[in-house]
């Protein structure tokens, strides 16, 4: 287990370094960052002063190492628009996005895994057809369109839920459903496929022949093995939802990291955009690593693969 964990950790570190390189390169996407900061009316002397102050006159690798060393210490620089420390702004908004992502993932898991299990134990029945129909609709329906439908019916027509803000837990219901429904089909289909494969295996037939209770066979023996790939997918989807919350947070006016990313893109605040990309990518990497460790714990065969 220790050797497997070291290997996966090494891969995670390499991916994190690659992401940091990509994040650092964002500052040069719009051309010369010194000219962008100085503005159109700036003189060449003003531009040179900005290069000197921000270190843009140094070689690229020197700039990258200096930036990375500050990032490791939690210093992401200063927002050009908000005039505040980027780390302060990000970690002020991050809990809201994390809560939204957790609620969306919880909704997706609570809906998709039971449906996948029911579809697997009742294949080619009305339950199976309904589950597959739900999966097709979920994949075909864009999350922003589904969010607008929820707002129209639940927020405007029936006035059951608040549309914007984060004042109470009710504000997170519609955004969580809109965000989580999009990933529900993938988890449901994977659960169904895994359960169908496991239920037809020899050890399940042996367990049934021993006279074990159907619930014991289903949940203790079948679901535990079928759920292994679902764990990895759920971790990946959670990272995806953190990044994909930009649209949902914008629609519902939720003041989280996704909404901050949208504001940052509009304002051209590159240091903040760099930090958002890096933070979300690191969360994605950590979640994938933890999913690998959990899978190795559930299935010892993975450790020696």
TORTI-422874 format. One line per 8 residues: number of its first residue (from 1); their letters; for each residue x, y, z of N, C-alpha, C. Coordinates in Angstrom, 1 decimal, always signed. Layout:
N
NUM	A	X Y Z X Y Z X Y Z  ... .
This chain:
305
1	XXXXXXXX	+0.8 -1.2 +0.0 +0.0 +0.0 +0.0 +0.9 +1.3 +0.0  +2.0 +1.2 +0.8 +2.8 +2.4 +0.9 +3.5 +2.7 -0.5  +4.0 +1.6 -1.1 +4.6 +1.8 -2.4 +3.6 +2.4 -3.5  +2.4 +1.8 -3.5 +1.4 +2.3 -4.4 +1.1 +3.8 -4.1  +1.0 +4.1 -2.8 +0.7 +5.5 -2.5 +1.8 +6.4 -2.9  +3.0 +6.0 -2.8 +4.2 +6.8 -3.2 +4.1 +7.1 -4.7  +3.8 +6.0 -5.5 +3.7 +6.1 -6.9 +2.6 +7.1 -7.3  +1.4 +7.0 -6.7 +0.3 +7.9 -7.1 +0.6 +9.3 -6.6 .
9	XXXXXXXX	+1.3 +9.5 -5.5 +1.7 +10.8 -5.0 +2.7 +11.4 -6.0  +3.6 +10.6 -6.5 +4.6 +11.2 -7.5 +3.9 +11.7 -8.8  +2.9 +10.9 -9.2 +2.2 +11.3 -10.4 +1.4 +12.6 -10.1  +0.8 +12.7 -8.9 +0.1 +13.9 -8.6 +1.0 +15.1 -8.5  +2.2 +15.0 -8.0 +3.1 +16.1 -8.0 +3.5 +16.5 -9.4  +3.8 +15.6 -10.3 +4.1 +15.9 -11.6 +3.0 +16.7 -12.3  +1.7 +16.2 -12.1 +0.6 +16.9 -12.7 +0.4 +18.3 -12.1  +0.7 +18.5 -10.8 +0.6 +19.8 -10.2 +1.6 +20.7 -10.8 .
17	XXXXXXXX	+2.8 +20.3 -11.0 +3.9 +21.1 -11.6 +3.5 +21.5 -13.0  +2.9 +20.6 -13.8 +2.4 +20.9 -15.1 +1.3 +22.0 -15.1  +0.4 +21.8 -14.2 -0.7 +22.8 -14.0 -0.1 +24.2 -13.6  +0.9 +24.2 -12.7 +1.5 +25.5 -12.3 +2.1 +26.2 -13.5  +2.7 +25.4 -14.4 +3.3 +26.0 -15.6 +2.2 +26.6 -16.5  +1.1 +25.9 -16.6 +0.0 +26.4 -17.4 -0.6 +27.7 -16.8  -0.7 +27.6 -15.5 -1.3 +28.8 -14.8 -0.4 +30.0 -14.9  +0.9 +29.8 -14.8 +1.8 +30.9 -14.9 +1.8 +31.5 -16.3 .
25	XXXXXXXX	+1.6 +30.7 -17.3 +1.6 +31.2 -18.7 +0.4 +32.0 -19.0  -0.7 +31.9 -18.2 -1.9 +32.7 -18.4 -1.6 +34.2 -18.5  -0.6 +34.7 -17.7 -0.3 +36.1 -17.6 +0.2 +36.6 -18.9  +0.7 +35.8 -19.8 +1.2 +36.2 -21.1 +0.3 +36.0 -22.3  -0.9 +35.5 -22.0 -1.9 +35.2 -23.0 -2.3 +36.5 -23.7  -2.4 +37.6 -23.0 -2.9 +38.8 -23.6 -1.8 +39.7 -24.2  -0.6 +39.1 -24.3 +0.6 +39.8 -24.8 +1.5 +40.2 -23.6  +2.0 +41.4 -23.7 +3.0 +41.9 -22.7 +2.2 +42.4 -21.5 .
33	XXXXXXXX	+2.3 +41.7 -20.4 +1.6 +42.1 -19.2 +1.9 +43.5 -18.7  +3.1 +44.0 -18.9 +3.4 +45.3 -18.5 +2.6 +46.4 -19.2  +2.5 +46.1 -20.5 +1.7 +47.1 -21.4 +0.2 +47.0 -21.0  -0.3 +45.8 -20.6 -1.7 +45.7 -20.2 -1.9 +46.4 -18.9  -1.0 +46.4 -18.0 -1.1 +47.0 -16.7 -1.0 +48.6 -16.9  -0.1 +49.0 -17.8 +0.1 +50.4 -17.9 -1.0 +51.1 -18.6  -1.7 +50.5 -19.5 -2.8 +51.1 -20.3 -2.3 +51.7 -21.6  -3.3 +52.1 -22.4 -3.0 +52.6 -23.7 -2.3 +53.9 -23.7 .
41	XXXXXXXX	-2.5 +54.7 -22.7 -1.9 +56.1 -22.7 -0.5 +56.1 -22.1  +0.0 +55.0 -21.7 +1.3 +54.9 -20.9 +2.5 +55.2 -21.9  +3.5 +55.8 -21.3 +4.7 +56.0 -22.1 +5.6 +54.8 -22.0  +6.6 +54.7 -22.8 +7.6 +53.6 -22.8 +8.3 +53.6 -21.4  +8.5 +54.8 -20.9 +9.2 +54.8 -19.6 +8.3 +54.2 -18.5  +7.0 +54.5 -18.6 +6.0 +53.9 -17.6 +6.0 +52.4 -17.7  +6.0 +51.9 -18.9 +6.0 +50.5 -19.2 +7.3 +49.8 -18.6  +8.4 +50.4 -18.8 +9.7 +49.9 -18.3 +9.7 +49.9 -16.8 .
49	XXXXXXXX	+9.1 +50.9 -16.2 +9.0 +51.0 -14.7 +8.2 +49.8 -14.2  +7.0 +49.5 -14.9 +6.2 +48.5 -14.4 +6.9 +47.1 -14.6  +7.6 +46.9 -15.7 +8.4 +45.7 -15.9 +9.3 +45.5 -14.7  +10.0 +46.6 -14.3 +11.0 +46.5 -13.3 +10.3 +46.2 -11.9  +9.2 +46.8 -11.6 +8.5 +46.7 -10.4 +8.0 +45.3 -10.2  +7.3 +44.7 -11.3 +6.7 +43.4 -11.2 +7.6 +42.3 -11.6  +8.8 +42.6 -12.0 +9.8 +41.6 -12.3 +9.7 +41.0 -13.7  +8.9 +41.7 -14.6 +8.7 +41.2 -16.0 +9.9 +41.3 -16.8 .
57	XXXXXXXX	+11.0 +42.0 -16.3 +12.2 +42.2 -17.1 +13.2 +41.0 -16.9  +12.8 +40.1 -16.0 +13.6 +38.9 -15.7 +13.3 +37.8 -16.7  +14.3 +36.9 -16.9 +14.0 +35.7 -17.8 +12.7 +35.0 -17.3  +12.1 +34.3 -18.2 +10.8 +33.6 -18.0 +11.0 +32.6 -16.8  +12.0 +31.8 -16.9 +12.2 +30.7 -15.8 +12.4 +31.4 -14.5  +13.1 +32.5 -14.4 +13.3 +33.2 -13.1 +12.0 +33.7 -12.6  +11.2 +34.2 -13.5 +9.8 +34.7 -13.1 +9.0 +33.5 -12.6  +9.1 +32.4 -13.3 +8.2 +31.2 -12.9 +8.7 +30.7 -11.5 .
65	XXXXXXXX	+10.0 +30.6 -11.3 +10.5 +30.1 -10.0 +10.1 +31.0 -8.9  +10.2 +32.3 -9.1 +9.9 +33.3 -8.1 +8.4 +33.3 -7.8  +7.6 +33.2 -8.9 +6.1 +33.1 -8.7 +5.7 +31.8 -7.9  +6.3 +30.7 -8.3 +6.0 +29.4 -7.7 +6.4 +29.4 -6.2  +7.6 +30.0 -5.9 +8.0 +30.0 -4.5 +7.1 +30.8 -3.6  +6.5 +31.9 -4.2 +5.5 +32.7 -3.5 +4.2 +32.0 -3.3  +3.8 +31.2 -4.4 +2.5 +30.5 -4.3 +2.6 +29.4 -3.3  +3.7 +28.7 -3.2 +3.9 +27.6 -2.2 +3.7 +28.2 -0.7 .
73	XXXXXXXX	+4.1 +29.5 -0.6 +3.9 +30.1 +0.7 +2.5 +30.7 +0.9  +1.6 +30.6 -0.1 +0.3 +31.1 +0.0 +0.1 +32.5 -0.5  +1.2 +33.0 -1.2 +1.1 +34.4 -1.8 +0.8 +34.3 -3.3  -0.4 +34.6 -3.7 -0.8 +34.6 -5.1 -0.7 +35.9 -5.7  -0.1 +36.9 -5.0 +0.0 +38.2 -5.6 -1.2 +39.1 -5.2  -1.4 +40.2 -5.9 -2.4 +41.2 -5.5 -3.3 +41.4 -6.7  -4.6 +41.4 -6.5 -5.6 +41.6 -7.6 -5.4 +43.0 -8.1  -5.3 +43.1 -9.5 -5.2 +44.4 -10.1 -6.5 +45.2 -10.0 .
81	XXXXXXXX	-7.6 +44.5 -10.0 -8.9 +45.2 -10.0 -9.5 +45.5 -8.5  -9.4 +44.4 -7.7 -10.0 +44.5 -6.3 -9.0 +45.2 -5.4  -7.7 +45.3 -5.8 -6.7 +45.9 -4.9 -6.6 +45.2 -3.5  -6.8 +43.9 -3.6 -6.6 +43.1 -2.4 -5.7 +41.9 -2.7  -5.3 +41.2 -1.6 -4.5 +40.0 -1.8 -5.4 +38.9 -2.4  -4.8 +38.3 -3.5 -5.6 +37.3 -4.2 -6.0 +36.1 -3.3  -5.1 +35.7 -2.4 -5.3 +34.6 -1.5 -6.5 +34.9 -0.6  -6.5 +36.1 -0.1 -7.6 +36.5 +0.8 -9.0 +36.5 +0.1 .
89	XXXXXXXX	-9.0 +36.9 -1.2 -10.3 +36.9 -2.0 -10.7 +35.5 -2.3  -9.8 +34.6 -2.7 -10.1 +33.3 -3.1 -10.6 +32.5 -1.9  -9.9 +32.5 -0.8 -10.3 +31.7 +0.4 -11.5 +32.3 +1.1  -11.9 +33.5 +0.7 -13.1 +34.1 +1.2 -14.3 +33.5 +0.4  -14.1 +33.2 -0.9 -15.2 +32.7 -1.7 -15.2 +31.2 -1.8  -14.1 +30.5 -1.5 -14.0 +29.1 -1.7 -15.0 +28.3 -0.9  -15.3 +28.6 +0.4 -16.2 +27.7 +1.1 -17.6 +27.7 +0.5  -18.1 +28.7 -0.2 -19.4 +28.7 -0.8 -19.4 +27.8 -2.0 .
97	XXXXXXXX	-18.3 +27.8 -2.8 -18.2 +26.9 -3.9 -18.1 +25.4 -3.5  -17.3 +25.2 -2.4 -17.2 +23.8 -1.9 -18.5 +23.3 -1.4  -19.3 +24.1 -0.7 -20.6 +23.7 -0.2 -21.5 +23.4 -1.3  -21.5 +24.2 -2.4 -22.4 +24.0 -3.5 -22.0 +22.7 -4.2  -20.6 +22.5 -4.4 -20.2 +21.2 -5.0 -20.5 +20.0 -4.2  -20.4 +20.1 -2.9 -20.7 +19.0 -2.0 -22.2 +18.6 -2.1  -23.1 +19.7 -2.1 -24.5 +19.5 -2.2 -24.9 +18.9 -3.5  -24.3 +19.3 -4.6 -24.5 +18.8 -5.9 -24.1 +17.4 -6.1 .
105	XXXXXXXX	-22.9 +17.0 -5.5 -22.4 +15.7 -5.6 -23.3 +14.8 -4.7  -23.7 +15.2 -3.6 -24.6 +14.4 -2.7 -25.9 +14.1 -3.4  -26.5 +15.2 -4.1 -27.7 +14.9 -4.8 -27.5 +13.9 -5.9  -26.4 +14.0 -6.7 -26.1 +13.1 -7.8 -26.0 +11.7 -7.3  -25.3 +11.5 -6.2 -25.0 +10.2 -5.6 -26.3 +9.6 -5.1  -27.1 +10.3 -4.4 -28.3 +9.8 -3.8 -29.4 +9.5 -4.9  -29.3 +10.1 -6.0 -30.2 +9.8 -7.1 -29.7 +8.7 -8.0  -28.4 +8.7 -8.3 -27.9 +7.9 -9.4 -27.6 +6.4 -8.9 .
113	XXXXXXXX	-27.0 +6.3 -7.7 -26.6 +4.9 -7.2 -27.8 +4.1 -7.0  -28.9 +4.5 -6.3 -30.1 +3.7 -6.2 -30.7 +3.3 -7.5  -30.7 +4.3 -8.4 -31.3 +4.1 -9.7 -30.5 +3.0 -10.5  -29.1 +3.1 -10.4 -28.3 +2.2 -11.1 -28.4 +0.8 -10.5  -28.6 +0.7 -9.2 -28.8 -0.7 -8.6 -30.1 -1.2 -9.0  -31.2 -0.4 -8.9 -32.5 -0.9 -9.3 -32.5 -1.3 -10.8  -31.9 -0.6 -11.6 -31.8 -0.9 -13.1 -31.1 -2.2 -13.3  -30.1 -2.5 -12.5 -29.3 -3.7 -12.6 -30.0 -4.9 -12.2 .
121	XXXXXXXX	-30.7 -4.8 -11.1 -31.4 -6.0 -10.5 -32.8 -6.2 -11.2  -33.2 -5.2 -12.0 -34.4 -5.4 -12.8 -34.1 -5.0 -14.3  -33.2 -5.7 -14.9 -32.9 -5.3 -16.3 -34.0 -5.5 -17.3  -34.1 -4.6 -18.3 -35.1 -4.7 -19.3 -36.5 -4.6 -18.8  -36.7 -3.9 -17.7 -38.0 -3.7 -17.1 -38.3 -2.2 -17.2  -39.5 -1.8 -16.8 -39.9 -0.4 -16.8 -38.9 +0.5 -16.0  -38.4 -0.1 -14.9 -37.5 +0.7 -14.0 -36.2 +0.9 -14.8  -35.7 -0.1 -15.5 -34.5 +0.0 -16.2 -34.7 +1.1 -17.3 .
129	XXXXXXXX	-35.8 +1.0 -18.0 -36.1 +2.0 -19.1 -36.2 +3.4 -18.6  -36.8 +3.6 -17.4 -36.9 +4.9 -16.9 -35.5 +5.5 -16.5  -34.7 +4.6 -15.9 -33.4 +5.0 -15.5 -32.5 +5.4 -16.7  -32.6 +4.7 -17.7 -31.8 +5.0 -19.0 -32.4 +6.2 -19.6  -33.7 +6.4 -19.6 -34.3 +7.7 -20.1 -33.8 +8.9 -19.3  -33.8 +8.8 -18.0 -33.2 +9.8 -17.2 -31.8 +10.1 -17.5  -31.0 +9.1 -17.8 -29.6 +9.3 -18.1 -29.5 +10.0 -19.5  -30.3 +9.7 -20.4 -30.2 +10.3 -21.7 -30.6 +11.8 -21.6 .
137	XXXXXXXX	-31.7 +12.0 -20.9 -32.2 +13.4 -20.7 -31.1 +14.3 -20.0  -30.5 +13.7 -19.0 -29.5 +14.4 -18.2 -28.3 +14.8 -19.0  -27.9 +13.9 -19.9 -26.7 +14.2 -20.7 -27.0 +15.2 -21.8  -28.3 +15.2 -22.3 -28.6 +16.0 -23.4 -29.0 +17.4 -22.9  -29.5 +17.6 -21.7 -30.0 +18.9 -21.2 -28.8 +19.7 -20.6  -28.5 +20.8 -21.2 -27.4 +21.7 -20.6 -27.8 +22.2 -19.2  -26.8 +22.2 -18.4 -27.0 +22.6 -17.0 -27.6 +24.0 -16.9  -27.2 +24.9 -17.8 -27.7 +26.3 -17.7 -29.2 +26.4 -18.1 .
145	XXXXXXXX	-29.6 +25.5 -19.0 -30.9 +25.5 -19.5 -31.8 +24.9 -18.4  -31.3 +23.8 -17.8 -32.0 +23.2 -16.7 -32.2 +24.1 -15.5  -31.1 +24.9 -15.2 -31.2 +25.9 -14.2 -32.3 +27.0 -14.4  -32.4 +27.4 -15.7 -33.4 +28.4 -16.0 -34.8 +27.8 -15.9  -35.0 +26.5 -16.2 -36.3 +25.8 -16.0 -36.6 +25.8 -14.6  -35.7 +25.4 -13.7 -35.9 +25.4 -12.3 -36.3 +26.8 -11.7  -35.6 +27.8 -12.2 -35.9 +29.2 -11.8 -37.3 +29.6 -12.2  -37.7 +29.2 -13.4 -39.1 +29.6 -13.9 -40.2 +28.9 -13.1 .
153	XXXXXXXX	-40.0 +27.6 -12.9 -41.1 +26.9 -12.2 -41.1 +27.0 -10.7  -39.9 +26.7 -10.1 -39.8 +26.7 -8.6 -39.6 +28.1 -8.0  -39.0 +29.0 -8.8 -38.7 +30.3 -8.2 -39.7 +31.4 -8.5  -40.2 +31.4 -9.8 -41.1 +32.4 -10.3 -42.6 +32.0 -10.2  -42.9 +30.8 -10.9 -44.2 +30.4 -11.0 -44.8 +30.0 -9.6  -44.2 +29.0 -9.0 -44.7 +28.5 -7.7 -44.1 +29.2 -6.5  -43.0 +29.9 -6.6 -42.4 +30.6 -5.5 -42.1 +29.7 -4.3  -41.5 +28.6 -4.6 -41.2 +27.6 -3.6 -39.8 +27.9 -3.0 .
161	XXXXXXXX	-38.9 +28.4 -3.8 -37.5 +28.5 -3.4 -36.9 +29.9 -3.9  -36.0 +30.4 -3.1 -35.3 +31.7 -3.5 -34.5 +31.4 -4.7  -34.3 +32.5 -5.5 -33.6 +32.3 -6.8 -32.1 +32.7 -6.6  -31.8 +33.7 -5.9 -30.5 +34.2 -5.8 -30.0 +34.3 -4.3  -28.7 +34.4 -4.2 -28.1 +34.6 -2.8 -27.8 +33.3 -2.1  -27.2 +33.5 -0.9 -26.8 +32.3 -0.1 -27.2 +32.5 +1.4  -28.4 +33.2 +1.5 -28.8 +33.5 +2.9 -29.2 +32.3 +3.7  -29.7 +31.2 +3.1 -30.1 +30.0 +3.8 -29.9 +28.8 +3.0 .
169	XXXXXXXX	-30.1 +27.6 +3.6 -29.9 +26.4 +2.9 -30.8 +26.2 +1.7  -31.9 +26.9 +1.7 -32.9 +26.8 +0.6 -32.3 +27.4 -0.7  -31.4 +28.4 -0.5 -30.8 +29.0 -1.7 -29.9 +28.0 -2.5  -29.5 +26.9 -1.8 -28.5 +26.0 -2.5 -29.3 +24.8 -3.2  -30.6 +24.7 -3.0 -31.3 +23.6 -3.5 -31.3 +23.6 -5.1  -31.8 +24.7 -5.7 -31.9 +24.7 -7.1 -30.5 +24.7 -7.8  -29.5 +25.4 -7.3 -28.2 +25.3 -7.9 -27.6 +23.9 -7.8  -27.8 +23.3 -6.6 -27.2 +21.9 -6.4 -27.9 +20.9 -7.3 .
177	XXXXXXXX	-29.2 +21.0 -7.5 -29.9 +20.1 -8.4 -29.5 +20.4 -9.9  -29.4 +21.6 -10.3 -29.0 +21.9 -11.6 -27.5 +21.5 -11.9  -26.7 +21.6 -11.0 -25.3 +21.2 -11.1 -25.1 +19.7 -11.0  -25.8 +19.1 -10.1 -25.7 +17.7 -9.8 -26.4 +16.8 -10.9  -27.5 +17.3 -11.4 -28.2 +16.5 -12.4 -27.4 +16.2 -13.6  -26.5 +17.1 -14.0 -25.7 +16.9 -15.2 -24.8 +15.7 -15.1  -24.3 +15.4 -13.9 -23.3 +14.3 -13.7 -24.0 +13.0 -13.2  -25.3 +13.1 -12.9 -26.0 +11.9 -12.5 -26.0 +10.8 -13.5 .
185	XXXXXXXX	-26.2 +11.1 -14.8 -26.3 +9.9 -15.7 -25.0 +9.1 -15.8  -23.8 +9.8 -15.7 -22.6 +9.0 -15.8 -22.4 +8.1 -14.6  -22.7 +8.6 -13.4 -22.6 +7.7 -12.2 -23.7 +6.6 -12.3  -24.9 +6.9 -12.7 -25.9 +5.9 -12.8 -25.6 +4.8 -13.8  -25.1 +5.2 -14.9 -24.7 +4.2 -15.9 -23.6 +3.3 -15.5  -22.6 +3.9 -14.8 -21.5 +3.1 -14.4 -21.9 +2.2 -13.2  -22.7 +2.7 -12.3 -23.2 +1.8 -11.3 -24.0 +0.6 -11.9  -24.9 +0.9 -12.8 -25.7 -0.2 -13.5 -24.8 -1.2 -14.2 .
193	XXXXXXXX	-23.8 -0.7 -14.9 -22.9 -1.6 -15.6 -22.1 -2.5 -14.7  -21.6 -1.8 -13.6 -20.8 -2.6 -12.6 -21.6 -3.6 -11.9  -22.9 -3.3 -11.5 -23.7 -4.2 -10.8 -24.1 -5.4 -11.7  -24.4 -5.1 -13.0 -24.7 -6.2 -13.9 -23.5 -7.2 -14.1  -22.3 -6.6 -14.1 -21.1 -7.5 -14.3 -20.9 -8.3 -13.0  -21.0 -7.7 -11.8 -20.8 -8.3 -10.6 -21.9 -9.4 -10.3  -23.1 -9.1 -10.6 -24.2 -10.0 -10.2 -24.2 -11.3 -11.1  -23.4 -11.2 -12.2 -23.3 -12.4 -13.0 -22.0 -13.2 -12.7 .
201	XXXXXXXX	-21.3 -12.8 -11.7 -20.0 -13.5 -11.4 -20.2 -14.7 -10.6  -19.2 -15.5 -10.5 -19.3 -16.8 -9.8 -19.5 -16.7 -8.3  -18.7 -15.7 -7.7 -18.8 -15.6 -6.3 -20.2 -15.2 -5.8  -20.9 -14.4 -6.6 -22.3 -14.0 -6.3 -23.2 -15.2 -6.3  -23.0 -16.1 -7.3 -23.8 -17.3 -7.4 -23.5 -18.2 -6.2  -22.2 -18.3 -5.8 -21.8 -19.1 -4.6 -22.5 -18.5 -3.4  -22.5 -17.2 -3.2 -23.1 -16.6 -2.0 -24.6 -16.9 -2.0  -25.2 -16.8 -3.1 -26.7 -17.2 -3.1 -26.9 -18.6 -2.8 .
209	XXXXXXXX	-26.0 -19.5 -3.4 -26.1 -21.0 -3.1 -25.9 -21.3 -1.6  -25.2 -20.5 -0.9 -25.0 -20.7 +0.5 -26.2 -20.3 +1.4  -27.2 -19.7 +0.7 -28.4 -19.3 +1.4 -28.3 -17.9 +2.1  -27.3 -17.1 +1.7 -27.2 -15.7 +2.3 -28.5 -14.9 +1.9  -28.8 -14.0 +2.8 -30.0 -13.1 +2.5 -29.7 -12.3 +1.2  -30.8 -12.0 +0.4 -30.6 -11.2 -0.8 -30.0 -9.9 -0.5  -30.4 -9.2 +0.6 -29.8 -7.9 +0.9 -28.3 -8.0 +1.2  -27.9 -9.1 +1.9 -26.5 -9.3 +2.1 -25.7 -9.5 +0.9 .
217	XXXXXXXX	-26.2 -10.3 +0.0 -25.6 -10.6 -1.3 -25.5 -9.3 -2.1  -26.6 -8.5 -2.1 -26.6 -7.3 -2.9 -25.7 -6.2 -2.4  -25.8 -5.9 -1.1 -25.0 -4.7 -0.6 -23.6 -5.1 -0.1  -23.5 -6.2 +0.5 -22.2 -6.5 +1.1 -21.2 -7.1 +0.1  -21.7 -7.9 -0.8 -20.8 -8.6 -1.8 -20.8 -7.9 -3.2  -22.0 -7.6 -3.7 -22.1 -7.0 -5.0 -21.8 -5.6 -5.1  -22.5 -4.7 -4.3 -22.3 -3.3 -4.4 -20.9 -2.8 -4.0  -20.3 -3.5 -3.1 -19.0 -3.1 -2.6 -18.0 -3.2 -3.8 .
225	XXXXXXXX	-18.1 -4.2 -4.6 -17.2 -4.4 -5.7 -17.6 -3.5 -6.9  -18.9 -3.3 -7.1 -19.3 -2.5 -8.2 -19.1 -1.1 -8.0  -19.0 -0.6 -6.7 -18.9 +0.8 -6.4 -17.5 +1.3 -6.6  -16.5 +0.4 -6.8 -15.1 +0.9 -6.9 -14.8 +1.9 -8.0  -15.2 +1.6 -9.3 -15.0 +2.6 -10.3 -15.9 +3.9 -10.1  -17.0 +3.7 -9.4 -17.9 +4.9 -9.1 -17.2 +5.9 -8.2  -16.3 +5.4 -7.2 -15.6 +6.3 -6.3 -14.7 +7.2 -7.1  -13.9 +6.6 -8.1 -13.0 +7.4 -8.9 -13.8 +8.4 -9.7 .
233	XXXXXXXX	-14.9 +8.0 -10.3 -15.7 +8.9 -11.1 -16.3 +10.0 -10.3  -16.8 +9.7 -9.1 -17.4 +10.7 -8.2 -16.3 +11.8 -7.8  -15.1 +11.4 -7.6 -14.0 +12.3 -7.2 -13.8 +13.2 -8.4  -13.7 +12.6 -9.6 -13.4 +13.4 -10.8 -14.6 +14.4 -11.1  -15.8 +13.9 -10.9 -17.0 +14.7 -11.1 -17.1 +15.9 -10.1  -16.6 +15.6 -8.9 -16.6 +16.7 -7.9 -15.7 +17.8 -8.3  -14.5 +17.4 -8.8 -13.5 +18.4 -9.3 -14.1 +19.1 -10.5  -14.8 +18.4 -11.4 -15.4 +19.0 -12.5 -16.5 +20.0 -12.1 .
241	XXXXXXXX	-17.3 +19.7 -11.0 -18.3 +20.6 -10.6 -17.8 +21.8 -10.0  -16.6 +21.7 -9.3 -16.0 +22.9 -8.7 -15.7 +23.9 -9.8  -15.1 +23.4 -10.9 -14.8 +24.2 -12.1 -16.0 +24.6 -12.9  -16.9 +23.7 -13.0 -18.1 +24.0 -13.8 -19.2 +24.8 -13.1  -18.9 +25.2 -11.8 -19.9 +26.0 -11.1 -19.9 +27.4 -11.5  -19.0 +27.8 -12.5 -18.9 +29.2 -13.0 -20.3 +29.6 -13.5  -20.9 +28.7 -14.4 -22.1 +29.1 -15.0 -23.3 +29.1 -14.0  -23.3 +28.1 -13.2 -24.4 +28.0 -12.2 -24.3 +29.1 -11.2 .
249	XXXXXXXX	-23.2 +29.4 -10.7 -23.0 +30.5 -9.7 -23.4 +31.9 -10.4  -23.1 +32.0 -11.6 -23.5 +33.3 -12.3 -25.0 +33.4 -12.5  -25.6 +32.3 -12.9 -27.1 +32.3 -13.1 -27.8 +32.6 -11.8  -27.4 +32.0 -10.7 -28.1 +32.1 -9.4 -27.4 +33.2 -8.5  -26.5 +34.0 -9.1 -25.8 +35.1 -8.3 -25.3 +34.6 -7.0  -24.6 +33.5 -7.0 -23.9 +33.0 -5.8 -22.5 +33.5 -5.8  -22.2 +34.1 -4.7 -20.9 +34.8 -4.6 -19.8 +33.8 -4.2  -19.5 +32.9 -5.1 -18.5 +31.9 -4.8 -17.3 +32.0 -5.8 .
257	XXXXXXXX	-16.5 +31.0 -5.8 -15.3 +31.0 -6.6 -15.6 +31.1 -8.1  -16.6 +30.4 -8.5 -17.0 +30.4 -9.9 -17.5 +31.8 -10.4  -18.3 +32.4 -9.6 -18.7 +33.8 -9.9 -17.5 +34.7 -9.9  -16.5 +34.5 -9.0 -15.3 +35.3 -9.0 -14.5 +35.1 -10.3  -14.5 +33.9 -10.8 -13.8 +33.6 -12.1 -14.4 +34.3 -13.2  -15.8 +34.4 -13.2 -16.5 +35.1 -14.3 -16.2 +36.6 -14.2  -16.2 +37.1 -13.0 -15.8 +38.6 -12.8 -14.4 +38.8 -13.2  -13.5 +37.9 -12.9 -12.1 +38.1 -13.2 -11.8 +38.1 -14.7 .
265	XXXXXXXX	-12.5 +37.2 -15.5 -12.4 +37.1 -16.9 -12.9 +38.4 -17.5  -14.0 +38.9 -17.0 -14.6 +40.2 -17.6 -13.6 +41.4 -17.4  -13.0 +41.4 -16.2 -12.1 +42.5 -15.9 -10.7 +42.4 -16.3  -10.3 +41.2 -16.8 -8.9 +41.0 -17.2 -8.0 +40.9 -16.0  -8.4 +40.5 -14.9 -7.6 +40.4 -13.7 -6.8 +39.1 -13.7  -5.6 +39.1 -14.4 -4.9 +37.9 -14.6 -4.3 +37.2 -13.4  -3.8 +38.0 -12.4 -3.3 +37.3 -11.2 -4.3 +36.5 -10.5  -5.6 +37.0 -10.4 -6.6 +36.3 -9.7 -7.0 +35.1 -10.6 .
273	XXXXXXXX	-7.1 +35.2 -11.9 -7.4 +34.1 -12.8 -6.4 +33.0 -12.6  -5.1 +33.4 -12.6 -4.0 +32.4 -12.4 -4.3 +31.6 -11.1  -4.6 +32.3 -10.0 -4.8 +31.6 -8.7 -6.0 +30.7 -8.7  -7.1 +31.1 -9.4 -8.3 +30.3 -9.4 -8.0 +29.0 -10.2  -7.4 +29.1 -11.3 -7.1 +27.9 -12.1 -6.2 +27.0 -11.3  -5.2 +27.5 -10.6 -4.3 +26.7 -9.9 -5.0 +26.0 -8.7  -5.8 +26.7 -8.0 -6.5 +26.2 -6.8 -7.4 +25.1 -7.2  -8.2 +25.4 -8.2 -9.2 +24.4 -8.7 -8.5 +23.1 -9.2 .
281	XXXXXXXX	-7.4 +23.3 -9.9 -6.7 +22.2 -10.4 -6.1 +21.3 -9.3  -5.6 +22.0 -8.3 -5.0 +21.3 -7.1 -6.1 +20.5 -6.4  -7.3 +21.1 -6.2 -8.4 +20.3 -5.6 -8.7 +19.1 -6.5  -8.7 +19.3 -7.8 -9.0 +18.1 -8.7 -7.9 +17.0 -8.5  -6.6 +17.4 -8.4 -5.5 +16.5 -8.2 -5.7 +15.7 -6.9  -5.9 +16.5 -5.8 -6.0 +15.9 -4.5 -7.2 +14.9 -4.4  -8.3 +15.3 -5.0 -9.5 +14.4 -5.0 -9.2 +13.1 -5.8  -8.5 +13.2 -6.9 -8.2 +12.0 -7.7 -7.3 +11.1 -6.9 .
289	XXXXXXXX	-6.3 +11.7 -6.2 -5.3 +11.0 -5.4 -6.1 +10.2 -4.3  -7.0 +10.9 -3.6 -7.7 +10.3 -2.5 -8.6 +9.2 -3.0  -9.2 +9.4 -4.2 -10.0 +8.3 -4.8 -9.2 +7.1 -5.1  -8.0 +7.3 -5.6 -7.1 +6.2 -5.8 -6.8 +5.4 -4.6  -6.5 +6.1 -3.5 -6.2 +5.5 -2.2 -7.5 +4.7 -1.7  -8.6 +5.3 -1.8 -9.8 +4.6 -1.4 -10.1 +3.4 -2.2  -9.9 +3.5 -3.5 -10.1 +2.3 -4.3 -9.1 +1.2 -4.0  -7.8 +1.6 -3.7 -6.8 +0.6 -3.3 -7.2 -0.1 -1.9 .
297	XXXXXXXX	-7.8 +0.7 -1.1 -8.3 +0.1 +0.2 -9.5 -0.9 +0.0  -10.4 -0.5 -0.9 -11.5 -1.4 -1.2 -11.2 -2.6 -2.0  -10.2 -2.5 -2.9 -9.8 -3.6 -3.7 -8.3 -3.8 -3.6  -7.8 -4.7 -2.8 -6.3 -4.9 -2.7 -5.6 -5.2 -4.0  -6.3 -5.7 -5.0 -5.7 -6.1 -6.2 -5.1 -4.9 -7.0  -5.7 -3.7 -6.7 -5.3 -2.5 -7.3 -3.8 -2.1 -6.9  -3.5 -2.4 -5.7 -2.2 -2.1 -5.1 -1.0 -2.7 -5.8  -1.3 -3.9 -6.4 -0.2 -4.6 -7.1 -0.3 -4.6 -8.6 .
305	X	-1.3 -3.8 -9.1 -1.5 -3.7 -10.5 -0.4 -3.0 -11.2 .
